[in-house]
Amino acid sequence: MNLLPTIEPPKKRTLYFIGVSTSQSSIMKVFPLWAQAWELDAEIKGIDIALNAAPEVYYSVVKQLKEYPLAMGALVTSHKLDVFKSANELFAEFDEYALLCNEVSCISKKNNSLIGHAKDPITSGLALDNFMPAKHWQNSKGELLIFGAGGAASAIALYHLQQIHQPKKVTIVDINPERLKHIKMLVESIKTSTNCDFLLHEKATENDAILATLPPESLIINATGMGKDLPGSPITDNAQFPEKSYVWEINYRGSLDFLHQVNRQANAKEIVVEDGWVYFLHGWTQVMSEVFAKPLPKDLFDELDKIAKSFR
C-alpha cells in the first residue's frame, strides 16, 4: 500500500504549510484575511506529516510542490532538518542560513526551481527584540539556556552567537544525541568565543538541576516542541527559575505546560514571560513575503497582528 502523501494540483496560487497538526494553527483562519489585506490573491493548504517520518515522505511532498506551477512555496515547521536532509537534491539553491543550519523553513520558487531558506535566525531575532531589553547581554551577567536542539534552537543559538554582545554562557539541552551533535557542529563552525555546553539529558529532573544554577537575568527558552507537538514539559513542576529572568515559550498553542509552570513564579520573581505569538507573526510574514516576492509594508504588520489576534 502506498503511504506517501498525495497533494492535489492547486487551482490557484497556493502557499503550503508543512507541519504536524496544521489544522489547529490560527494561520488556517488568518491567512485568507491576511491575503486580502496584503492583496496576494492566494490560498493556504496544510500538509500534516508525523514527526520523524521516513525520508521518502519528505522527498515526495517537496517533489509534488516542485511540479505544480500554482504551488508557490511552503512554510515548514517541525520538519526543517528532515526536509533539508531528505529532499535537498530537489533544490536548485539554498540561502546562507539554510546551508549553515542544514535546514529549510521556507520553500520558494525562482524560474520554476526550488529555493530553500532558513528564516528562523531572522524571525527569532525579531521576536527576541520584541521583549528583551536593548543591549541586555552588554549589561547583564545572565546566561542563555535552550531546552531543545532542533531547528528552532539552532536558529536561536546562531542569532545570539553572531551578535556583538553575547550571553556569558550558552547551554543547550536535548534528549537526542544526534541533534546535539548537529547543533554543536553548527556552533563550532561560527567560531564563537562564548562558552557553550551541550548536555544530553533524559530526565526532566536533570533539567531542573541545570535551571537552578543560572544567575539572575538569564534567558530560558523552551524549543523542544513539548506542550505543542509533544506532551509535557522539559522541566518538572518543582523547577525553580532565576529571579528577573526572561523566559520564552516559542509556541503559542497547545497545552503549553512550560508556560504555565513559569507563570506560577513570574510575579514573585519578576520574570518576563513571552509566548510564541510574535514569533508566529514574524515567521509567517517573512515566509509569505519571500514566497510571493512581495515586501511587507511596515504599517501593515500591526494590521495583520490585529487581524490574527481575533483568532487566538
C-alpha positions as CSV (number, residue, x, y, z in Angstrom):
1,M,0.0,0.0,0.0
2,N,1.3,3.4,-1.0
3,L,1.6,5.5,2.2
4,L,3.2,8.5,0.5
5,P,1.1,11.7,0.8
6,T,-0.7,12.8,-2.4
7,I,-1.2,16.5,-3.0
8,E,-4.0,17.6,-5.3
9,P,-2.8,20.0,-8.0
10,P,-3.8,23.5,-6.8
11,K,-6.3,25.5,-8.8
12,K,-5.0,28.9,-7.7
13,R,-1.8,30.3,-6.2
14,T,-1.2,28.3,-3.0
15,L,1.1,28.5,0.0
16,Y,1.5,25.2,1.7
17,F,2.0,24.7,5.4
18,I,4.1,21.6,6.2
19,G,3.7,20.7,9.9
20,V,2.3,18.1,12.3
21,S,-1.2,19.4,13.2
22,T,-1.7,22.2,10.7
23,S,-5.5,22.4,11.1
24,Q,-5.1,23.5,14.7
25,S,-3.0,26.6,13.8
26,S,-4.5,30.0,13.7
27,I,-2.9,30.6,10.3
28,M,-5.6,28.5,8.6
29,K,-8.2,31.0,9.5
30,V,-6.0,34.1,9.5
31,F,-4.4,33.6,6.1
32,P,-7.4,34.4,3.9
33,L,-7.8,37.7,5.7
34,W,-4.1,38.4,5.6
35,A,-4.0,37.6,1.9
36,Q,-6.9,40.1,1.3
37,A,-5.2,42.8,3.3
38,W,-1.9,42.2,1.6
39,E,-3.5,41.8,-1.9
40,L,-1.9,38.4,-2.5
41,D,-4.7,36.6,-4.3
42,A,-3.7,33.2,-2.8
43,E,-4.9,30.4,-0.5
44,I,-3.3,28.1,2.0
45,K,-3.3,24.4,2.4
46,G,-1.9,22.2,5.2
47,I,0.2,19.1,4.8
48,D,0.4,17.0,8.0
49,I,3.4,14.7,8.5
50,A,4.2,12.7,11.6
51,L,7.4,13.6,13.4
52,N,10.5,11.8,12.2
53,A,8.7,10.4,9.1
54,A,10.6,8.3,6.5
55,P,12.9,10.2,4.2
56,E,10.7,9.3,1.1
57,V,7.8,11.1,2.7
58,Y,9.6,14.4,2.7
59,Y,11.0,13.8,-0.7
60,S,7.6,13.0,-2.2
61,V,6.0,16.2,-0.7
62,V,8.7,18.5,-2.0
63,K,8.7,16.9,-5.4
64,Q,5.0,17.4,-5.8
65,L,5.3,21.1,-4.8
66,K,8.1,21.5,-7.3
67,E,6.0,20.0,-10.1
68,Y,2.8,22.1,-9.6
69,P,3.1,25.6,-11.2
70,L,0.5,27.1,-8.8
71,A,2.2,25.7,-5.7
72,M,4.1,28.9,-4.9
73,G,6.1,27.6,-1.9
74,A,5.8,26.4,1.7
75,L,6.4,27.2,5.3
76,V,7.9,24.3,7.2
77,T,7.6,23.7,10.9
78,S,8.9,20.7,13.0
79,H,10.4,19.1,9.8
80,K,13.0,21.6,8.8
81,L,16.1,19.4,9.3
82,D,14.3,16.4,7.6
83,V,13.3,18.4,4.6
84,F,16.9,19.5,4.0
85,K,18.3,16.1,4.6
86,S,15.8,14.1,2.6
87,A,14.9,16.4,-0.3
88,N,18.0,18.6,-0.8
89,E,18.6,17.3,-4.3
90,L,15.3,18.8,-5.4
91,F,16.5,22.3,-4.6
92,A,18.4,24.5,-7.1
93,E,19.7,26.8,-4.4
94,F,19.9,27.4,-0.6
95,D,20.3,30.6,1.2
96,E,23.2,31.2,3.6
97,Y,21.3,30.2,6.8
98,A,19.9,27.0,5.2
99,L,23.4,25.9,4.3
100,L,24.7,26.8,7.7
101,C,21.9,25.2,9.7
102,N,21.2,22.3,7.3
103,E,17.5,23.1,7.5
104,V,14.7,24.5,5.4
105,S,11.9,26.5,7.0
106,C,10.7,28.2,3.8
107,I,10.5,26.9,0.2
108,S,10.1,29.5,-2.6
109,K,10.5,29.3,-6.4
110,K,12.5,31.1,-9.0
111,N,12.0,30.2,-12.6
112,N,10.3,27.0,-11.6
113,S,13.3,26.0,-9.5
114,L,13.1,25.5,-5.7
115,I,15.0,27.8,-3.3
116,G,15.4,26.6,0.3
117,H,15.6,29.3,3.0
118,A,16.2,29.1,6.8
119,K,14.2,32.1,8.1
120,D,14.4,31.3,11.9
121,P,17.7,33.2,12.6
122,I,15.9,36.3,11.3
123,T,12.5,35.7,12.8
124,S,13.8,34.6,16.2
125,G,15.8,37.7,16.4
126,L,12.8,39.9,15.6
127,A,10.8,38.1,18.2
128,L,13.5,38.4,20.9
129,D,13.9,42.1,20.2
130,N,10.2,42.4,21.0
131,F,10.6,41.5,24.7
132,M,14.3,41.6,25.5
133,P,15.9,44.9,26.5
134,A,18.2,46.5,24.1
135,K,21.9,45.7,24.9
136,H,20.8,43.2,27.5
137,W,23.8,41.0,27.2
138,Q,26.1,44.0,27.3
139,N,24.7,45.0,30.7
140,S,23.9,41.6,32.2
141,K,25.8,38.6,33.6
142,G,22.9,36.3,32.7
143,E,23.3,33.1,30.7
144,L,21.3,31.5,27.9
145,L,19.6,28.1,28.4
146,I,17.9,26.4,25.5
147,F,15.8,23.3,26.0
148,G,15.8,21.5,22.7
149,A,18.4,21.2,19.9
150,G,16.3,21.1,16.8
151,G,15.9,23.7,14.0
152,A,14.4,26.5,16.2
153,A,17.1,26.0,18.9
154,S,19.8,26.1,16.2
155,A,18.5,29.3,14.8
156,I,18.2,31.0,18.2
157,A,21.8,29.9,19.2
158,L,23.1,31.2,15.8
159,Y,21.4,34.5,16.3
160,H,22.9,35.1,19.7
161,L,26.4,33.9,18.8
162,Q,26.6,36.3,15.9
163,Q,25.8,39.4,17.9
164,I,28.5,41.9,19.1
165,H,27.4,41.3,22.7
166,Q,26.7,37.7,23.6
167,P,25.5,35.8,26.7
168,K,28.1,34.9,29.2
169,K,27.4,31.2,28.6
170,V,25.1,29.2,26.4
171,T,23.8,25.8,27.4
172,I,21.8,23.6,25.0
173,V,20.0,20.5,26.3
174,D,18.3,17.7,24.4
175,I,17.4,14.0,24.7
176,N,18.7,13.2,21.2
177,P,22.5,12.8,20.8
178,E,22.3,13.3,17.0
179,R,20.6,16.6,17.4
180,L,23.1,17.7,20.0
181,K,25.9,16.6,17.6
182,H,24.4,18.7,14.8
183,I,24.0,21.9,16.8
184,K,27.5,21.5,18.3
185,M,28.9,21.3,14.8
186,L,26.9,24.4,13.8
187,V,28.1,26.4,16.8
188,E,31.7,25.3,16.2
189,S,31.5,26.4,12.6
190,I,31.0,30.0,13.5
191,K,34.0,30.0,15.9
192,T,32.4,31.8,18.8
193,S,34.4,32.6,21.9
194,T,31.4,32.2,24.1
195,N,31.5,29.2,26.4
196,C,28.9,26.7,25.1
197,D,27.8,23.4,26.8
198,F,25.8,20.7,25.1
199,L,24.0,18.4,27.5
200,L,22.3,15.1,26.9
201,H,19.5,14.8,29.5
202,E,16.9,12.1,29.5
203,K,15.1,13.2,32.7
204,A,13.2,16.4,33.4
205,T,14.8,16.4,36.9
206,E,18.2,16.9,35.2
207,N,16.9,20.0,33.5
208,D,15.6,21.2,36.9
209,A,19.1,21.0,38.2
210,I,20.7,23.0,35.4
211,L,18.0,25.6,35.7
212,A,18.8,26.1,39.4
213,T,22.4,27.0,38.6
214,L,21.5,30.0,36.4
215,P,22.2,33.5,37.6
216,P,19.5,36.3,37.6
217,E,18.6,37.9,34.3
218,S,19.2,34.7,32.3
219,L,17.2,33.8,29.2
220,I,15.5,30.4,29.3
221,I,13.8,29.1,26.1
222,N,11.6,26.0,25.5
223,A,12.4,25.0,22.0
224,T,11.6,21.3,22.5
225,G,8.1,21.2,20.9
226,M,6.8,19.8,24.3
227,G,3.5,21.4,25.1
228,K,2.6,21.6,21.4
229,D,3.7,18.7,19.2
230,L,4.7,16.5,22.1
231,P,3.1,16.2,25.6
232,G,4.5,17.6,28.7
233,S,7.4,20.0,29.6
234,P,11.2,19.7,29.7
235,I,11.1,20.5,33.4
236,T,9.1,19.3,36.4
237,D,6.7,21.4,38.5
238,N,9.4,21.7,41.1
239,A,11.8,23.5,38.9
240,Q,12.9,27.0,40.0
241,F,13.5,29.8,37.6
242,P,16.2,32.5,38.4
243,E,14.9,35.9,39.5
244,K,14.5,38.7,37.0
245,S,14.9,36.2,34.2
246,Y,13.4,36.2,30.7
247,V,11.5,33.0,29.7
248,W,10.4,32.3,26.2
249,E,8.0,29.5,25.3
250,I,8.3,29.6,21.5
251,N,4.9,28.1,20.9
252,Y,1.6,29.9,21.3
253,R,-0.8,27.0,21.1
254,G,-1.2,23.6,22.7
255,S,-1.1,22.6,26.3
256,L,1.8,24.9,26.9
257,D,2.8,23.2,30.2
258,F,6.2,25.0,30.4
259,L,4.4,28.4,30.0
260,H,2.1,27.6,32.9
261,Q,5.0,26.4,35.1
262,V,6.9,29.7,34.7
263,N,3.8,31.8,35.1
264,R,3.3,30.4,38.6
265,Q,6.6,32.0,39.6
266,A,6.6,35.1,37.4
267,N,5.2,37.7,39.8
268,A,7.2,36.7,42.8
269,K,10.5,36.6,40.9
270,E,9.9,39.5,38.5
271,I,10.2,37.2,35.5
272,V,9.4,38.5,32.0
273,V,7.4,35.8,30.2
274,E,6.8,35.6,26.5
275,D,4.9,33.1,24.4
276,G,5.3,32.4,20.7
277,W,2.7,34.8,19.3
278,V,5.1,37.5,17.9
279,Y,7.4,34.7,16.7
280,F,4.4,33.2,14.8
281,L,3.6,36.6,13.2
282,H,7.2,37.2,12.1
283,G,7.6,33.6,11.0
284,W,4.6,33.7,8.7
285,T,5.0,37.2,7.3
286,Q,8.7,36.7,6.5
287,V,7.9,33.5,4.6
288,M,4.9,35.0,2.8
289,S,7.0,37.9,1.7
290,E,9.6,35.5,0.3
291,V,7.2,33.1,-1.4
292,F,5.1,35.8,-3.1
293,A,8.0,38.1,-3.7
294,K,6.1,40.9,-2.1
295,P,7.7,43.0,0.7
296,L,5.6,43.6,3.8
297,P,4.9,47.4,4.3
298,K,5.9,48.4,7.8
299,D,2.5,49.8,8.6
300,L,0.8,46.6,7.5
301,F,2.4,44.4,10.2
302,D,0.3,45.9,13.0
303,E,-2.8,45.5,10.9
304,L,-2.0,41.8,10.4
305,D,-1.4,41.4,14.1
306,K,-4.8,42.9,14.9
307,I,-6.5,40.6,12.4
308,A,-4.8,37.5,13.8
309,K,-5.4,38.3,17.4
310,S,-9.2,37.8,16.9
311,F,-8.5,34.1,16.3
312,R,-6.2,33.4,19.3
